[in-house]
Amino acid sequence: MFKLIINTAITNSRKDIARNYGKHNKKFLYKDGVKLHNIMYYPSENGNIPEHQEPTKLFMVRRVKQVKGCPYWEKRLLRDIGLFESNAVSIVKNIPENNARLWKIKHLVEIVPISYPHGEPSEADINHTILKDNGECVVIKELEQRNVLDCRFDASVESANNEKKMDGETLRKNLRLKWLNPW
């Protein structure tokens, strides 16, 4: 009887270690969903279900985890969407095909719906449109705000082209030499 208990404990611990790349049983894994207006919602820890509103047309997708150690099919999906490079941001249409792709890599990306607080921009507004990190697409036509943004852009270009600024490779080399020869 004692051997039987030990063997079951060993086999149960081995099940926890093994990775399974097979198909998911979505009915078992995602059984806490709530159907609202023909859409399945899977609430987070706080359990909030969003009120019914018009779905957005576009998503801003940002990669938040590394690709290292991911299976090849997840890397392929990230490359297709345009998120294979680090700190990449991509704009994706809200259609069923893209939603299925995003569902498969949802643990690697952050998905932010794009909203238009002042209405959708027209073709004449394209040069004055800014997409913020929280997903708001804002049209700025006022001259003062535009000048502030231009000053910020000029400052960033100036700091990038500064000759006294050291790049990462030079910093690593100098710090390594200081570490090896401290006196």
C-alpha positions as CSV (number, residue, x, y, z in Angstrom):
1,M,0.0,0.0,0.0
2,F,2.8,2.4,0.8
3,K,4.5,1.8,-2.6
4,L,1.2,2.5,-4.3
5,I,1.0,6.0,-2.7
6,I,4.6,6.8,-3.6
7,N,4.1,5.8,-7.2
8,T,1.0,7.9,-7.6
9,A,2.8,10.9,-6.1
10,I,5.7,10.4,-8.5
11,T,3.3,10.1,-11.6
12,N,1.3,13.1,-10.5
13,S,4.4,15.3,-10.2
14,R,5.6,14.2,-13.7
15,K,2.3,15.4,-15.2
16,D,3.0,18.9,-13.9
17,I,6.4,19.0,-15.5
18,A,5.5,17.9,-19.0
19,R,4.4,20.5,-21.6
20,N,1.5,19.6,-23.8
21,Y,1.5,21.2,-27.3
22,G,-1.7,19.4,-28.3
23,K,-5.0,21.1,-29.0
24,H,-6.8,22.8,-26.1
25,N,-10.1,21.7,-24.8
26,K,-11.6,25.2,-24.8
27,K,-14.8,24.1,-23.1
28,F,-12.8,22.9,-20.1
29,L,-10.1,25.6,-20.0
30,Y,-12.4,28.5,-20.6
31,K,-15.5,27.4,-18.8
32,D,-16.0,30.6,-16.8
33,G,-17.2,32.7,-19.8
34,V,-20.3,34.7,-19.8
35,K,-22.3,35.1,-23.0
36,L,-23.6,38.6,-23.5
37,H,-25.1,39.8,-26.8
38,N,-23.8,36.7,-28.6
39,I,-20.2,37.5,-27.4
40,M,-18.3,35.3,-24.9
41,Y,-16.6,37.3,-22.2
42,Y,-13.9,35.8,-20.0
43,P,-13.7,38.3,-17.0
44,S,-10.4,38.9,-15.3
45,E,-9.8,38.5,-11.5
46,N,-12.1,41.4,-10.6
47,G,-14.9,39.9,-12.6
48,N,-16.1,43.0,-14.4
49,I,-18.1,42.5,-17.5
50,P,-18.0,45.4,-20.0
51,E,-21.2,47.2,-20.9
52,H,-22.4,46.6,-24.4
53,Q,-20.9,49.1,-26.8
54,E,-19.9,49.3,-30.4
55,P,-16.7,47.2,-31.0
56,T,-13.6,49.1,-32.2
57,K,-12.4,48.9,-35.8
58,L,-8.7,48.6,-34.9
59,F,-6.5,47.2,-32.2
60,M,-3.0,48.4,-31.2
61,V,-1.0,45.3,-30.4
62,R,2.3,45.5,-28.5
63,R,4.6,42.6,-27.7
64,V,5.3,42.4,-24.0
65,K,7.2,39.0,-23.6
66,Q,10.2,37.5,-25.2
67,V,10.1,35.2,-28.2
68,K,12.9,33.0,-26.8
69,G,11.6,29.6,-25.9
70,C,8.3,30.0,-27.8
71,P,7.3,27.3,-30.3
72,Y,7.7,28.0,-34.0
73,W,4.0,28.5,-34.7
74,E,3.8,31.4,-32.2
75,K,7.0,33.0,-33.7
76,R,5.4,32.6,-37.1
77,L,2.2,34.4,-35.9
78,L,4.2,37.2,-34.4
79,R,6.2,37.6,-37.6
80,D,3.0,37.7,-39.7
81,I,1.4,40.4,-37.5
82,G,4.7,42.4,-37.5
83,L,5.7,41.9,-33.8
84,F,8.8,39.8,-34.1
85,E,11.2,42.7,-33.3
86,S,11.5,43.9,-29.7
87,N,9.3,46.8,-28.7
88,A,7.3,46.5,-31.8
89,V,3.8,48.0,-32.1
90,S,1.3,46.9,-34.8
91,I,-2.1,48.1,-35.8
92,V,-4.5,45.2,-36.6
93,K,-8.1,45.2,-37.9
94,N,-10.8,43.8,-35.7
95,I,-11.9,40.9,-37.9
96,P,-12.4,37.3,-36.9
97,E,-9.3,36.0,-38.7
98,N,-7.0,38.5,-36.8
99,N,-8.9,37.8,-33.5
100,A,-8.2,34.1,-33.9
101,R,-4.5,34.8,-34.4
102,L,-4.4,37.2,-31.4
103,W,-6.1,34.5,-29.3
104,K,-3.3,32.1,-29.9
105,I,-0.6,34.6,-28.8
106,K,-2.5,36.5,-26.2
107,H,0.0,35.6,-23.5
108,L,2.8,37.3,-25.5
109,V,1.1,40.6,-26.4
110,E,-0.9,43.5,-25.0
111,I,-4.0,44.4,-27.0
112,V,-5.4,47.9,-26.7
113,P,-8.5,48.9,-28.6
114,I,-8.1,52.2,-30.5
115,S,-10.7,54.8,-29.6
116,Y,-11.6,58.1,-31.3
117,P,-12.7,60.5,-28.5
118,H,-13.3,63.4,-31.0
119,G,-14.6,61.3,-33.9
120,E,-12.7,59.4,-36.6
121,P,-10.1,61.4,-38.6
122,S,-10.7,62.3,-42.2
123,E,-8.1,62.2,-45.0
124,A,-7.2,65.8,-44.4
125,D,-6.5,65.1,-40.7
126,I,-3.9,62.4,-41.3
127,N,-0.9,64.7,-40.8
128,H,-2.3,66.0,-37.5
129,T,-3.2,62.5,-36.0
130,I,-1.5,61.1,-32.9
131,L,-1.9,57.7,-31.4
132,K,-1.4,57.6,-27.7
133,D,-0.2,54.7,-25.6
134,N,-3.7,54.2,-24.1
135,G,-5.2,53.7,-27.5
136,E,-6.7,57.1,-28.1
137,C,-6.4,58.5,-31.6
138,V,-6.4,62.3,-31.3
139,V,-6.4,64.9,-34.0
140,I,-4.3,68.0,-33.0
141,K,-4.8,71.0,-35.3
142,E,-4.1,73.8,-32.8
143,L,-0.9,75.6,-33.5
144,E,0.4,75.7,-29.9
145,Q,0.1,72.0,-29.3
146,R,1.6,71.3,-32.7
147,N,4.6,73.5,-31.8
148,V,5.1,71.7,-28.6
149,L,5.1,68.4,-30.4
150,D,7.5,69.7,-33.0
151,C,9.9,70.9,-30.2
152,R,9.8,67.5,-28.6
153,F,10.5,65.8,-31.9
154,D,13.4,68.2,-32.6
155,A,14.8,67.5,-29.1
156,S,14.7,63.8,-29.6
157,V,16.4,64.0,-33.0
158,E,19.1,66.3,-31.5
159,S,19.8,63.9,-28.7
160,A,20.0,61.0,-31.1
161,N,22.5,62.8,-33.3
162,N,24.6,64.1,-30.4
163,E,28.3,63.2,-31.0
164,K,29.1,63.1,-27.2
165,K,26.4,60.5,-26.6
166,M,27.9,57.0,-26.4
167,D,26.0,54.1,-27.9
168,G,25.4,50.8,-26.1
169,E,28.4,49.0,-27.5
170,T,30.9,51.7,-26.5
171,L,29.4,51.9,-23.0
172,R,29.7,48.1,-22.6
173,K,33.3,48.2,-23.8
174,N,34.4,51.1,-21.6
175,L,32.7,49.7,-18.5
176,R,34.2,46.3,-19.1
177,L,37.7,47.8,-19.3
178,K,37.0,49.8,-16.1
179,W,35.9,46.6,-14.4
180,L,39.0,44.7,-15.4
181,N,41.4,47.5,-14.6
182,P,39.9,49.4,-11.7
183,W,43.1,51.3,-10.7
